[in-house]
Amino acid sequence: MAEQNPKPAGDQPGQQEKAEVVLNDRNAHAAYANFARVTATPEEVIVDFALNPNPFQTGRHEVNVSQRLIMNFYTAKRLASALAMTLQRHEATFGPIELDVRRRAHPQGGGAFTPGTR
């Protein structure tokens, strides 16, 4: 007796079909942030993004959160991995990203600008 629903020729047991994800970003909202805060609950990771107009201001000041991204821990781990790979590629091409603003403003051995002088 013939099979009612024959399988395609390449569909053998043990073979896995790969999913193709096509992104539609027509309705995506783009925003810039120079501030991010990460918090978590037992089920979710919450990332708040904001624009801090005075990042070097001392004392208490309010920063308005403009975007909040809530994801599960699996998605957060995939995001962390994707960001790490992106940063590694960037640094391999352009050099290390210095997080200490004092070292960026006053590089070793250079004639860096010193506030208050011209």
FITIDO-245416 format. One record per residue: x, y, z of N, C-alpha, C, O in turn; residue number from 0. Coordinates in steps of 0.05 Angstrom, whole numbers. Layout:
N
NODE   n_xx   n_yy   n_zz  ca_xx  ca_yy  ca_zz   c_xx   c_yy   c_zz   o_xx   o_yy   o_zz num
NODE      X      Y      Z      X      Y      Z      X      Y      Z      X      Y      Z NUM
...
This chain:
118
NODE   n_xx   n_yy   n_zz  ca_xx  ca_yy  ca_zz   c_xx   c_yy   c_zz   o_xx   o_yy   o_zz num
NODE     17    -24      0      0      0      0     18     25      0     38     25     14   0
NODE     11     46    -15     27     70    -18     21     89      6      0     88     17   1
NODE     42    105     13     39    125     34     20    147     25     21    155      2   2
NODE      3    156     43    -15    178     37     -1    205     35     -7    221     18   3
NODE     19    210     53     34    235     54     64    229     51     78    229     72   4
NODE     74    225     27    103    219     25    120    243     34    113    266     30   5
NODE    143    236     46    162    257     55    179    266     32    185    250     14   6
NODE    187    291     32    206    301     11    231    285     11    239    274     32   7
NODE    245    283    -12    269    266    -15    290    272      6    304    254     15   8
NODE    295    298     13    316    305     32    308    302     61    324    308     78   9
NODE    284    294     67    273    293     94    277    265    105    257    250    107  10
NODE    301    258    113    307    232    124    307    234    154    312    255    165  11
NODE    301    212    168    303    212    198    331    222    206    351    213    195  12
NODE    332    239    227    357    249    237    365    276    225    381    290    237  13
NODE    354    282    202    360    308    190    342    329    203    318    325    207  14
NODE    353    352    208    337    374    220    335    397    199    355    405    188  15
NODE    311    407    196    307    429    178    314    455    193    306    458    216  16
NODE    330    473    181    338    497    194    316    518    189    306    521    167  17
NODE    311    533    210    291    555    208    304    580    197    327    586    203  18
NODE    290    593    180    299    619    169    282    641    180    257    640    177  19
NODE    294    659    194    280    682    206    285    706    189    308    714    184  20
NODE    263    718    179    265    743    163    253    765    180    229    764    188  21
NODE    269    786    185    259    808    202    245    829    186    254    836    164  22
NODE    223    838    196    208    861    184    210    884    204    198    883    225  23
NODE    227    904    198    231    926    217    217    951    209    224    973    217  24
NODE    196    949    192    182    973    183    169    989    206    169   1013    205  25
NODE    160    976    226    147    989    249    165    991    273    156    997    295  26
NODE    191    986    270    209    987    293    214   1016    302    216   1034    285  27
NODE    216   1019    328    222   1046    339    252   1046    345    262   1030    360  28
NODE    266   1066    334    295   1068    340    298   1091    361    286   1112    359  29
NODE    315   1086    380    321   1106    401    350   1104    409    362   1083    406  30
NODE    361   1126    418    389   1127    427    389   1127    458    372   1140    470  31
NODE    407   1112    470    409   1112    499    439   1113    506    455   1099    494  32
NODE    446   1128    527    473   1128    537    472   1119    566    492   1122    581  33
NODE    450   1107    574    447   1097    602    430   1072    600    410   1071    586  34
NODE    438   1051    614    422   1026    616    424   1016    645    446   1016    657  35
NODE    402   1005    654    402    993    681    389    965    678    368    963    665  36
NODE    402    945    689    392    918    687    382    909    715    397    910    734  37
NODE    358    899    716    347    887    741    334    861    733    332    855    709  38
NODE    326    845    752    315    819    746    295    810    767    296    819    791  39
NODE    277    794    759    259    779    777    266    750    774    284    743    757  40
NODE    255    731    789    262    703    785    255    693    757    267    673    748  41
NODE    237    706    742    229    697    716    239    713    693    241    704    670  42
NODE    246    739    697    252    757    675    276    775    681    283    781    704  43
NODE    288    784    659    309    805    660    296    830    649    283    830    628  44
NODE    301    852    663    289    878    655    312    897    650    329    902    667  45
NODE    313    909    626    333    928    618    319    955    613    303    957    594  46
NODE    326    975    628    316   1002    624    336   1018    609    360   1018    616  47
NODE    327   1033    589    345   1050    573    336   1079    576    313   1085    578  48
NODE    356   1097    577    350   1125    580    371   1142    567    393   1132    560  49
NODE    365   1167    564    384   1187    554    391   1204    578    374   1219    589  50
NODE    416   1203    586    425   1220    609    439   1244    597    462   1242    588  51
NODE    426   1268    598    438   1291    585    463   1302    600    479   1316    588  52
NODE    466   1294    625    490   1303    641    503   1279    654    502   1276    678  53
NODE    517   1262    638    528   1238    649    550   1242    670    556   1224    685  54
NODE    562   1266    670    584   1271    689    575   1288    712    592   1297    728  55
NODE    549   1294    714    539   1310    736    541   1295    763    536   1271    764  56
NODE    549   1309    784    551   1296    810    526   1301    825    510   1319    819  57
NODE    522   1286    846    498   1289    862    474   1275    850    476   1262    829  58
NODE    452   1278    862    427   1265    854    414   1280    830    412   1305    831  59
NODE    407   1265    809    392   1277    787    375   1255    775    381   1231    776  60
NODE    353   1263    763    333   1245    752    339   1240    722    344   1258    707  61
NODE    337   1215    715    340   1206    687    314   1192    680    306   1173    693  62
NODE    301   1201    658    276   1189    650    280   1165    632    293   1166    611  63
NODE    269   1142    640    271   1118    624    253   1121    600    229   1128    602  64
NODE    264   1116    576    249   1119    552    240   1093    540    221   1091    525  65
NODE    255   1071    546    249   1045    535    254   1024    557    273   1027    572  66
NODE    237   1004    559    241    982    577    238    956    562    218    951    549  67
NODE    259    940    563    259    914    549    257    892    571    274    891    589  68
NODE    237    875    568    233    854    587    236    827    572    222    824    551  69
NODE    253    810    581    257    784    568    262    762    588    268    767    611  70
NODE    259    737    578    265    715    595    296    711    596    310    723    581  71
NODE    305    694    614    334    690    618    347    677    594    370    681    589  72
NODE    332    660    579    343    648    555    349    669    533    371    669    521  73
NODE    331    687    529    335    709    510    357    727    520    373    737    504  74
NODE    358    733    546    379    750    557    406    738    552    425    752    546  75
NODE    409    712    555    435    699    551    442    700    522    466    704    515  76
NODE    423    696    504    429    698    475    437    726    468    455    731    452  77
NODE    424    746    480    431    774    475    459    780    486    475    793    472  78
NODE    465    771    510    492    775    521    514    763    503    535    775    499  79
NODE    509    739    492    528    726    474    531    742    448    553    746    438  80
NODE    509    751    437    510    767    412    524    793    416    540    801    399  81
NODE    520    807    439    534    831    445    564    826    449    580    842    439  82
NODE    571    805    463    599    799    467    613    794    441    636    803    437  83
NODE    601    779    422    613    773    396    616    799    380    636    803    367  84
NODE    596    816    381    597    842    367    619    860    378    634    872    362  85
NODE    622    861    404    644    877    416    671    866    409    690    881    404  86
NODE    674    839    409    700    827    402    708    834    374    731    841    369  87
NODE    688    833    355    694    840    327    702    869    325    721    876    310  88
NODE    687    887    339    693    915    338    721    921    348    736    936    336  89
NODE    728    910    372    754    914    383    776    902    366    798    913    365  90
NODE    771    880    353    791    868    335    797    887    312    819    888    302  91
NODE    777    902    303    780    920    280    790    947    289    808    958    276  92
NODE    780    958    311    785    986    318    802    989    343    809   1012    350  93
NODE    808    968    357    823    970    382    805    969    407    780    970    404  94
NODE    817    967    430    801    964    455    783    988    460    789   1011    454  95
NODE    760    982    472    741   1003    480    747   1009    509    744    992    527  96
NODE    756   1033    514    764   1042    541    739   1052    556    726   1071    547  97
NODE    732   1039    578    709   1047    593    715   1069    614    696   1083    622  98
NODE    740   1072    622    747   1093    641    749   1119    626    768   1124    611  99
NODE    730   1137    631    729   1163    616    754   1179    621    762   1194    603 100
NODE    766   1177    644    791   1192    650    813   1183    632    829   1199    623 101
NODE    815   1157    626    836   1147    609    830   1154    580    849   1157    564 102
NODE    805   1156    572    798   1164    545    804   1194    541    814   1202    519 103
NODE    799   1210    561    804   1239    559    833   1246    561    842   1266    549 104
NODE    849   1229    574    878   1234    578    893   1209    570    904   1195    588 105
NODE    896   1203    544    910   1179    536    940   1181    544    951   1203    545 106
NODE    952   1159    550    980   1157    558    998   1169    537    996   1161    513 107
NODE   1016   1187    544   1036   1197    526   1027   1217    505   1043   1225    489 108
NODE   1002   1224    506    992   1243    486    989   1271    497    988   1275    521 109
NODE    987   1290    480    982   1317    488    952   1322    491    940   1337    476 110
NODE    940   1309    510    911   1310    513    902   1337    524    917   1351    537 111
NODE    878   1344    517    865   1368    527    861   1367    557    850   1347    567 112
NODE    869   1387    571    864   1389    600    844   1411    604    848   1434    596 113
NODE    821   1405    618    801   1425    622    813   1450    635    829   1448    654 114
NODE    806   1474    626    816   1499    637    840   1509    623    850   1531    630 115
NODE    851   1494    604    875   1503    589    868   1505    559    849   1492    550 116
NODE    883   1520    544    879   1521    515    906   1520    502    907   1521    477 117
